[in-house]
Amino acid sequence: MCWSATADLVAGSAITAVGVACVVRAARTRRGALPLAALPLLLGAHQIIEALIWNDGGGSGPATVAWAVIALPLLPLWVPVGVLCAAPRHARRRLVLPLASGVVTSAALAHTLATSTVTAEVRGHTMGYAIGLPHAAWLLAGYLLATIGSLLLSGEAGLVLLGVLAGIGAAVCAALWRWEFISTWCACAAVCSVVLYGWLRGATPTRRPAVS
């Protein structure tokens, strides 16, 4: 994220709190949406981890590796799986493509992380990450199809809104911070994920069967 360790820590803590509220709400209303409701928890923790990287001055330590694991192989798999679990049945067939894209992209990124070293570098008011990604353009396309694409194809207005916001954020971050795109877009996506709470608030609480 931009600015400083403090900014990441404050933003991460706030987003994590929203994530807790999302999970509680999903447990009461839409249990199938629990994996997706936990997304702000994951993204909030991601920002807190980056605060540790700021304090370390970058480098390739455990915090950098943990950050990269979440940003690279985990998110492109987590998001389409979560959307598939939460989406209405009529939308699930069209979600197969972003899910397949997520599986392939996640596997490729996991292999890259296992065979390469990721390093973080403080670049003014942003944090940049370097890792040798083969076929980077294809991996980025697969990543965006898995994450933004699954949200846009979800058939749920709240999730489509999140997909639109994340897509706009990706375009802005690519234009303004080309070399720090991963860090800035993950931070943008974390902030956008608070939309999930509004989506879950619109869900009708699940009625438990009466016990006779």
N, C-alpha and C positions, 0 to 999 in steps of 0.2 A: 504494500500500500504506500501511498505518498506520505510525506512529512516526517514521521518519526516513530520510535518505539511506543511512545505514549499514545499517539493516534491509533496505532494498531491495537494496543491493549484496550483502550476505551471502546473503540468500535467493536472489537472482538467480544468484549464482555457484554455489550448491549445486544449484539446479534445472538450471542449464546442464550441470553435471557429470553429473547423472542423465541428461540428454538425450544426452550423448555416449555413455554406457553403453547407453542404449536403441537408439541408431542402430547401434552396434557389434553388439549382440545381434540386432537385426532383420536386419542384413546376413548374419548366420550362420544364422538360423533362418527368418525370414519376410520375404523381400525385398519382398513386396507390402505389408507393413506399414511400410515405411521412411518414407513421408510422415507417418503418424501417430506413429511412433517419434520423429520430429524435433520433435514438438509441445513437449516440455519444453525443447528448445533454443530454440525461438522464444519461449516464455513466460519462460524464464530471461533471455534478452536483453531482453525487454520490461521486466522488473523492474530490470535494470541501467540501461536508458534512463531509467526513472523516477527512479533515484538522481541522474542528471544534472539532471533537472527540479527535484528538491529543492534541489540545489546552486545552481541558477539562481534559486531563489525563485519558481518557477512561470513565468508568462508564456506567450508564443506563439512561442517560438524553435524551431529545428530539432528539438531533442529532443522537444518537445511534439508537433510534427507527426509525427515518427517513431513516437512512442507511440500517437497516434491512428490512424495508418495500420494498425498491427498490431491494435489493439483493435477498430476499427470495420469496415473492409471486408475485412481479411485473414482474421481468425479465423472468421467465419461461413461463409467459403468453404473454408478450409483443413481445418477439422474434418470436415465431411461428405464432402469428397473423400477425405481420409485414411481415414475409416471405410469408405467404399465400396470402396477399394482393399484394405483389410484384412479385410473381412467375408466370411463363407462365401457361396457362390453362392446358396444358398436364401434368404438374407436381403437380397439386393441389390435385389430388386424393391420392397420396402417402404422402401428408403432413397432412392427417387427423390423422394419428397415433401420430406424435409429437405434434400436436395441442391438441389432447385428453390427452396426457401425461402432457402437460403444464397446462391444466385446472385442472386436478386431483391434480397435484403437487402443483400448486398455492393455491388451496383450502385448502389442508392439511397444507401448510406452513402458510397461513393466520390464520387458526384456532390455530396453535401452537403459533403464535405471540400474538394472542388475549388472550390466556390463560397462557402465560409464560412471564417471564422477560428476555430480552436480555441484556447482559452486554458486554462491551468492555474493553480490558486490553492491555496496552502497554507491549509488550514482546521484549525488545531489540530494534531492528530496524524494527519490524513488529507490526501490530495491530491484536490481536486475539479477536474473538467474541464467546460467550458462550450462548447457548440456548438449552433447553432440547428437542431434536428432536426425536420423536418416529420413529422407523424403519428407521434410518438415511440412511442406505445403499440403501434401496428402494427409498427413496426420492431423494438421489443423482443421482441414475440411471434415475429416471423420469425427474429430472432437466436437466441432460446432454442430454437425448433424445429430450427434448423439445427445448433446445437451440442449441446445436451443431448439433443434428440430423436434425432439420428443415433446417438448413443452408446447410448441406451436401446433402439433398434431394431436394433442391430448383430448380435444373435445370439451375441455373445461375452460370457461371464460377466465377464471382467475389464473390458471396455469398458462393460458395463451398470453395474458397480460405480462406475466413474469417472463415468458419467452421473448416478447417484444422488447421489454426493458433490458433484458440481458443482451439481446441482439444489438440494440442501440448502444449499450455500454461497450460491447465488443468493437463496434465501428469507431466510437470516440477514442477508446484506449489505443486502438491500432493507429489512429491518426496522430494522436498526441504523444504516445509513448511507445514507439515501435519496438525498441529494444527491451522495454520493461513491460511488454504487453501482458505476459502471464500474471505478473504480480498485480498490476493495476486492474486487469479485468476480473481476477478472482475477488479482489476487494469490492469492485462494483457489483459483481454477482452476489456477494455476501449481503450488501446493503439491499439489493433488489429482493432478496429472499424473504424479507419481512412481509412481502405481498402474500406469502403463504398463510400468514395468520388471518388476514382478511378473508382469504378464500375459505379457510377452515371455519371461520366464524359464521359463514353463510350456510354451513352444513347443519342438517337437522340432527339433534341428539338421538343416538340409537336407543330404542326402548328395549329394556330387558323384559323377557317373558315373565308373566306373573307366576308366582309359585303357589300352587294350591295346597 
